[in-house]
Structure formats: C-alpha cells, structure tokens
Amino acid sequence: MTTYKKDLRPGGLRALGHEIIFEADTPAGKAFDVILIISIMLSVLVVMADSVHSIQVQYGKALYVLEWGFTVLFTVEYVLRLICVGKPLRYAGSFFGIVDLLAILPTYLSVLIPGSHYLTVIRVLRLLRVFRVLKLAQYVGEANVLMGALASSRRKITVFLFAVAAMVVILGSAMYVIEGEKNGFVSIPASIYWAVVTLTTVGYGDISPKTAPGQALAALVMILGYAIIAVPTGIVSAELVKGPGQKKISTQACPQCSKEGHDPDAEYCKYCGAPL
C-alpha cells in the first residue's frame, strides 16, 4: 500500500498515468480525452448504424468487429483508471465510474443475451467529460448548483408526486364510474392510464369520454394538468434562488479519490484530504 501511494507522487508511473487519464490541464491529458471523446462518439454511431436493417445487412460484420474493438479499448481504459487512482473502489462507485462500467458491460452481455449490445448507447453519457476537456469548468459548477437545488427540493417533489399519484387514482376511478366499459374505460387501471395521459397534457386519444359528465371531468383534468406543470418548476426555482453563489472551480481531479470540483488554489482534496 505504501509503494502504491508513493507511485502516485509526482514522477511516479501511476502519477503520470493519472495526469494523462484524469487531468485535462496538460497537453497529454487533453489529447487523451479528445481521442476518448471521438472514440465514444464513433462507438455510439456504430451501435446506431447497426440498428438500421439495411446497413446491418450490408456492413453487419464490419460493425460487429468495430463494436468489439471499441469495447476492448474502453475496457483497457477502465482498468487503467482503476489502477491510476489511489482509491479504485471509490472511483468505481462514483457516477463516472458506474457509467464507464455500464458502457462496456452490454457488449459482453450480448454473448449471453442477444440484442443487449444496443444498450451501449449509454456511452453517450461519457461525453459529459467534454466540459472538463474544453476547460468549461464553469458549466460543471452550474450543473452542481442545479443538482444541489434538486437535492434540496427532493422532499417537496416527492410529496408532490405522491399527491399527483393519488389524484390520478381518484380521477381515473371517477371516470370509470361515469363512463364504464361501454365507452372504452374497461377497468380502473385503464381509467388511471387515461387520467395520467390527460393530466400530463399528452392526450393520445385512444380512450376518450363520450358522455357529458365524462367530458366535463376530462376538461377539468386538462386544465388541472396545466396548473400542475408549474408546481415542480416553482419548487426547484425557489431552491435555486436560495442556493449559494457560483464560485470558480478547477478541472483538477484528486489522485486518491478522483473527485473533481476543487477550488483553483486548493492544495488538498476537500473530500479525502490527499495532496493535489
């Protein structure tokens, strides 16, 4: 363990690997990330092209080889990330660590479950690293503010969702009683489905009330739907106004826990205390 930590000091092999793989403020690190982003985009395009029947028939074998090539490349990159970071388990459990793992698993699962390789389009989430690569750290900071507002309002939003769920059950049941099976509302679950579609202002039209009381209730639900849309927006907006002001952050990642979002003049990681 001591040798491992020493190797993360400046000049060590793992420190060099960490600088290239995790950092974006050096030419080598930026070049690595740019190549990685281009590879991610190409791999997503390969998966999308493979889902088109005419292209799959003509170039299926080539797309299959390309997909496995990208998967092997991303697998090696994922392993290198775990090797270069001081706390690999913490990185593996982080957002990007989970996304990196999910980006390669579907291709391997396709050996057992045909068709599952199409789930590799989740790799597009890895393009979020473009903010760090292009020195757009302020956008990362804005994202943190938004995530903080959502986290602060989660209880209010949860209560709101439970209220909406209770509302659609009541409205759906009422519509079932008013319209009945003869007008397409064959069951309470089907009526609840209608209430959800109508309340969210989607309005598929596959089920619609035929009687005057049913149409009056439907009109009420539609108007109620527009009023409800404003509620979660107001909750999150209030939390954004109360939130702290935006401050500058750097693009540097901690060599131990791989956390980002440090102050530009920080010398130690604010999450684990390791030197930056």
Secondary structure, 3 states (H helix, E strand, C coil): CHHHHHHCCCCCHHHHHHHHHHCCCCHHHHHHHHHHHHHHHHHHHHHHHHCCHHHHHHHHHHHHHHHHHHHHHHHHHHHHHHHHCCCHHHHHCCHHHHHHHHCCHHHHHCCCCCCHHHHHHHHHHHHHHHHHHCCCHHHHHHHHHHHHHHHHCHHHHHHHHHHHHHHHHHHHHHHHHHHCHHHCCCCHHHHHHHHHHHHCCCCCCCCCCCCHHHHHHHHHHHHHHHHHHHHHHHHHHHHHHHCCCCCCCCCCCCCCCCCCCCCCCCCECCCCCCEC
